[in-house]
Amino acid sequence: MIICPYCACNNKEGMLYCEECGRPLNSSEPNATLPTRQLNSSSDNATVHATWGTARFDANAQIVMHVRDSTETIVLKPDQTTLVGRYDSSSTQRPDVDLTPYGALEKGVSRVHAAIYRNEETDTLTLVDMGSANGTHLNGQRLLPDQPRVLRDGDEIRLGKMVTHIYFKT
């Protein structure tokens, strides 16, 4: 295995570019991991605040899911439980959101990869990894199976290597 000096992803022998970040795996490049630049805090008068999309999901709202590298969007009104995955004719379970047309099999999406739960009492959605083979990430953070995380407007969800962004539409 070749470890990427930029993102520490394990890559197969013979690969020239990292499968995760796309950077060259040439280990002879000096300073592949650059040190963090020290900023002068006295000259920075601007205050930066992290902005998060809303977690409120109205009763009549819809989810717009955009799959990276696709021109089509998926628009859905989530039920109390909405399963996300890929269709497989040999399986008895069929996901509510089938990502097969977007290259789900090649990108490591499980048949029942994740679930979106709607909580009508709090007007929120939560995302849960359903024990998928290649993991579910919410905004870059891997989810533990069966541990719900609140979804917000604009969040990035990665299912295996498939990257999607979700938006709330009222």
Secondary structure, 3 states (H helix, E strand, C coil): CEECCCCCCEECCCCCECCCCCCECCCCCCCCCCCCCCCCHHHCCCCCCCCCCCCCCCCCCEEEEEECCCCCEEEECCCCEEEEECCCCCCCCCCCEECHHHCCCCCCCCCCCEEEEEECCCCEEEEEECCCCCCEEECCEECCECCCEECCCCCEEEECCEEEEEEEEC
